[in-house]
């Protein structure tokens, strides 16, 4: 049994304040792109994981292993599983690879082990693994608030070619949060309202759809700033850091411009391109 774990980009990311539990209240929009890891599940007496990427831990530090153990313990499953993870989503890119893998493990093993899991319990298990993990349990785009786990799914049909580039520099989310200077800025519109009203106006998106981590990452990671400038010079109409970085993505209205930009950028960095109106297989 094989399951795909799709990457996401963030359309805007507002960090509002730090909570008493140490997490931050945020506001963002999650949207999947045509880049994915694959997880293969096979019968086994115990839970094990193999991976094609040497930098990915295959022990109890891995979110897939943690997800499998959570399900096994919660529902008293008496057998294990062998998981083979084929990793194409870069690590430390702000594309949600680890969170998507964890959610896909929960979804995949629920079917593989023939479990009946209520939605609220599913969401709770995912949240134990990470703030972004619940988003990947369902299809579609989502407006996310609180830690990122309060989700309102909605149809988002992006009319642009989306080029995503990882500048081969992992950025720690913990580092980004600890170095971010919070402001008390008051917003007149939610990110969801901005995207709904102005999706076809990239100049308006560039003005109002901001990622609060971007200035920090660009100031401290010159290759990321240089990559962003490359997107602008290649004709991207909207450019933004995804999550806490370091991946940068750009919207292109013209297929030729998008493919030309991707062809140039992929000479130096891992690059993917997503066609307009893309909807992943789920």
C-alpha positions as CSV (number, residue, x, y, z in Angstrom):
1,X,0.0,0.0,0.0
2,X,1.4,3.4,-1.1
3,X,0.4,6.9,0.1
4,X,1.5,10.2,-1.2
5,X,2.5,13.0,1.3
6,X,2.2,16.4,-0.5
7,X,4.2,19.5,0.3
8,X,2.5,22.8,1.1
9,X,3.3,26.4,0.7
10,X,2.1,29.2,3.0
11,X,0.2,32.1,1.4
12,X,1.0,34.7,4.0
13,X,2.0,34.0,7.6
14,X,1.2,36.3,10.5
15,X,2.7,35.6,13.9
16,X,0.4,37.4,16.3
17,X,1.7,36.7,19.8
18,X,3.3,34.0,22.0
19,X,0.9,31.9,24.1
20,X,1.2,30.8,27.7
21,X,1.9,27.3,26.5
22,X,5.0,28.5,24.6
23,X,3.4,28.2,21.2
24,X,2.5,31.2,19.0
25,X,-0.9,32.3,17.7
26,X,-0.6,32.5,13.9
27,X,-2.6,33.1,10.8
28,X,-1.8,31.5,7.5
29,X,-3.2,29.7,4.4
30,X,-1.9,26.3,3.6
31,X,-2.0,25.2,0.0
32,X,-0.6,22.0,-1.5
33,X,1.8,21.9,-4.5
34,X,2.9,19.2,-6.9
35,X,5.8,17.9,-4.8
36,X,5.4,14.8,-2.6
37,X,7.1,12.1,-0.6
38,X,5.8,8.5,-0.9
39,X,5.2,6.1,1.9
40,X,5.0,2.3,1.3
41,X,3.4,0.2,4.0
42,X,4.1,-3.5,4.3
43,X,3.2,-6.2,7.0
44,X,5.8,-6.7,9.7
45,X,5.9,-7.9,13.3
46,X,7.2,-4.5,14.6
47,X,7.2,-0.9,13.5
48,X,10.3,0.0,11.4
49,X,11.2,2.7,8.9
50,X,13.6,2.9,6.0
51,X,14.3,6.0,3.9
52,X,16.2,6.9,0.8
53,X,17.5,10.2,2.4
54,X,20.5,9.7,4.7
55,X,19.7,12.8,6.8
56,X,16.3,11.5,7.8
57,X,16.4,9.6,11.2
58,X,14.7,6.2,11.0
59,X,14.4,5.7,14.8
60,X,11.9,7.1,17.3
61,X,12.9,10.7,16.4
62,X,11.0,10.3,13.1
63,X,7.4,11.6,13.0
64,X,6.3,8.6,11.0
65,X,7.5,6.2,13.7
66,X,5.9,8.4,16.3
67,X,2.6,8.4,14.4
68,X,2.6,4.7,14.0
69,X,3.3,4.1,17.7
70,X,0.5,6.6,18.7
71,X,-2.0,4.6,16.6
72,X,-0.7,1.3,17.8
73,X,-1.0,2.2,21.5
74,X,-4.3,4.1,21.2
75,X,-6.1,1.3,19.4
76,X,-4.2,-1.7,20.9
77,X,-2.8,-2.9,17.5
78,X,-1.0,-6.2,18.0
79,X,1.2,-6.1,14.9
80,X,3.6,-3.7,13.3
81,X,4.4,-2.3,9.9
82,X,7.4,-1.7,7.7
83,X,7.4,1.8,6.3
84,X,9.5,2.8,3.4
85,X,9.8,6.5,3.0
86,X,10.9,7.9,-0.4
87,X,11.7,11.5,0.4
88,X,11.6,14.2,-2.3
89,X,10.4,17.2,-0.1
90,X,13.5,19.0,1.1
91,X,14.2,19.0,4.8
92,X,14.1,22.4,6.6
93,X,12.5,24.1,3.7
94,X,9.3,25.3,5.2
95,X,7.3,23.0,2.9
96,X,5.8,20.8,5.7
97,X,7.5,17.6,4.6
98,X,7.8,16.0,8.0
99,X,4.2,17.1,9.0
100,X,2.8,15.7,5.8
101,X,4.7,12.4,6.2
102,X,3.3,12.1,9.8
103,X,-0.3,12.8,8.7
104,X,0.0,10.4,5.7
105,X,1.3,7.7,8.2
106,X,-1.8,8.2,10.3
107,X,-4.1,8.1,7.3
108,X,-2.3,5.2,5.7
109,X,-2.1,3.0,8.8
110,X,-5.8,3.6,9.6
111,X,-6.6,1.8,6.4
112,X,-3.7,-0.6,6.5
113,X,-4.6,-1.8,10.0
114,X,-8.4,-1.5,9.3
115,X,-9.0,0.9,12.1
116,X,-12.1,3.1,12.7
117,X,-10.9,6.5,14.1
118,X,-13.4,9.3,14.8
119,X,-12.4,12.6,13.3
120,X,-11.9,14.4,16.6
121,X,-9.5,11.6,17.8
122,X,-7.7,11.7,14.5
123,X,-7.2,15.5,14.8
124,X,-6.0,15.1,18.4
125,X,-3.4,12.4,17.5
126,X,-2.1,14.6,14.7
127,X,-1.8,17.6,17.0
128,X,0.4,15.6,19.4
129,X,2.9,15.2,16.5
130,X,3.0,18.9,15.4
131,X,1.0,22.1,14.9
132,X,1.0,21.7,11.1
133,X,0.1,18.0,11.0
134,X,-3.7,18.3,11.3
135,X,-3.9,20.2,8.1
136,X,-2.6,17.3,6.1
137,X,-5.3,14.9,7.2
138,X,-7.8,16.3,4.7
139,X,-7.6,17.5,1.1
140,X,-7.9,21.1,0.0
141,X,-6.5,24.4,1.1
142,X,-7.1,25.8,4.6
143,X,-7.2,29.0,6.5
144,X,-5.3,28.2,9.7
145,X,-5.3,30.1,13.1
146,X,-4.4,29.4,16.7
147,X,-1.2,27.2,16.6
148,X,-2.2,26.4,13.0
149,X,-4.5,23.6,14.0
150,X,-7.8,25.5,13.9
151,X,-8.6,24.9,10.2
152,X,-11.2,26.2,7.8
153,X,-10.9,24.3,4.5
154,X,-12.0,26.1,1.4
155,X,-11.7,25.9,-2.3
156,X,-8.6,27.7,-3.6
157,X,-8.1,27.4,-7.4
158,X,-4.7,29.2,-8.0
159,X,-4.5,30.4,-11.6
160,X,-0.7,30.7,-11.7
161,X,2.2,28.5,-12.4
162,X,3.9,28.0,-9.0
163,X,7.7,27.6,-9.0
164,X,9.2,26.5,-5.7
165,X,13.0,26.5,-5.1
166,X,14.9,25.2,-2.0
167,X,18.3,27.1,-1.7
168,X,19.8,24.1,0.1
169,X,19.9,25.9,3.4
170,X,17.7,24.4,6.2
171,X,16.1,26.9,8.5
172,X,15.1,25.7,12.0
173,X,11.5,26.7,12.8
174,X,12.6,27.0,16.5
175,X,15.4,29.3,15.6
176,X,13.0,31.5,13.5
177,X,10.5,31.8,16.3
178,X,13.2,32.6,18.9
179,X,14.7,35.3,16.8
180,X,11.5,36.9,15.5
181,X,10.6,40.3,16.9
182,X,6.9,40.4,17.4
183,X,4.8,43.5,16.7
184,X,1.3,44.5,17.8
185,X,0.2,45.4,14.2
186,X,-3.6,45.4,13.8
187,X,-4.9,44.0,10.5
188,X,-8.0,45.2,8.7
189,X,-8.5,42.0,6.7
190,X,-7.8,38.3,7.2
191,X,-5.4,36.5,4.9
192,X,-8.3,34.5,3.7
193,X,-10.3,37.6,2.7
194,X,-7.2,39.1,0.9
195,X,-6.7,35.9,-1.1
196,X,-10.4,35.5,-2.0
197,X,-10.7,39.1,-3.1
198,X,-7.4,39.7,-4.8
199,X,-6.1,36.3,-6.1
200,X,-6.0,37.6,-9.6
201,X,-4.2,40.8,-8.6
202,X,-0.6,39.7,-7.8
203,X,0.5,43.3,-7.1
204,X,-2.2,43.5,-4.4
205,X,-1.1,40.2,-3.0
206,X,2.5,41.4,-2.8
207,X,1.4,44.4,-0.8
208,X,-0.9,42.8,1.7
209,X,0.0,39.0,1.8
210,X,3.1,39.0,4.0
211,X,5.2,36.4,5.7
212,X,6.4,37.7,9.1
213,X,9.5,35.4,9.0
214,X,10.7,36.7,5.6
215,X,12.7,39.8,6.6
216,X,14.5,37.8,9.4
217,X,15.4,35.0,7.1
218,X,16.5,37.3,4.2
219,X,18.6,39.4,6.5
220,X,20.4,36.4,8.0
221,X,20.7,34.1,5.0
222,X,22.1,35.9,2.0
223,X,21.6,32.9,-0.5
224,X,17.9,33.0,0.3
225,X,17.8,36.8,-0.3
226,X,19.7,36.3,-3.6
227,X,17.3,33.6,-4.6
228,X,14.4,35.9,-4.0
229,X,15.9,38.6,-6.2
230,X,16.4,35.9,-8.9
231,X,12.6,35.2,-8.8
232,X,11.9,38.9,-9.3
233,X,14.3,39.3,-12.2
234,X,12.9,36.2,-13.9
235,X,9.4,37.8,-14.0
236,X,7.6,36.3,-11.1
237,X,4.5,38.4,-10.3
238,X,4.4,37.4,-6.6
239,X,7.3,36.0,-4.6
240,X,7.3,34.8,-1.0
241,X,9.1,32.7,1.6
242,X,7.2,29.6,2.6
243,X,6.7,29.0,6.3
244,X,9.9,29.8,8.2
245,X,11.9,29.0,5.1
246,X,14.1,28.6,3.4
247,X,12.1,27.7,0.3
248,X,11.0,30.6,-1.9
249,X,8.1,30.3,-4.3
250,X,6.8,32.5,-7.1
251,X,3.6,32.9,-9.1
252,X,3.8,33.2,-12.9
253,X,0.9,33.9,-15.2
254,X,2.8,32.7,-18.3
255,X,3.9,29.1,-18.7
256,X,7.0,30.0,-20.7
257,X,8.3,32.4,-18.1
258,X,7.7,29.9,-15.3
259,X,9.4,27.1,-17.2
260,X,12.3,29.3,-18.2
261,X,12.8,30.4,-14.6
262,X,12.6,26.9,-13.3
263,X,15.1,25.7,-15.9
264,X,17.6,28.3,-14.8
265,X,17.1,27.9,-11.1
266,X,17.2,24.1,-11.1
267,X,20.8,24.3,-12.3
268,X,21.8,25.3,-8.7
269,X,18.9,24.3,-6.4
270,X,16.2,21.7,-6.1
271,X,13.2,23.1,-8.0
272,X,9.6,22.1,-8.6
273,X,6.8,23.5,-10.7
274,X,3.1,23.2,-10.1
275,X,0.6,23.9,-12.9
276,X,-2.3,26.2,-12.5
277,X,-5.5,24.8,-10.9
278,X,-3.5,21.9,-9.5
279,X,-5.5,19.5,-7.3
280,X,-3.5,16.6,-5.7
281,X,-4.6,13.0,-5.7
282,X,-5.7,12.3,-2.1
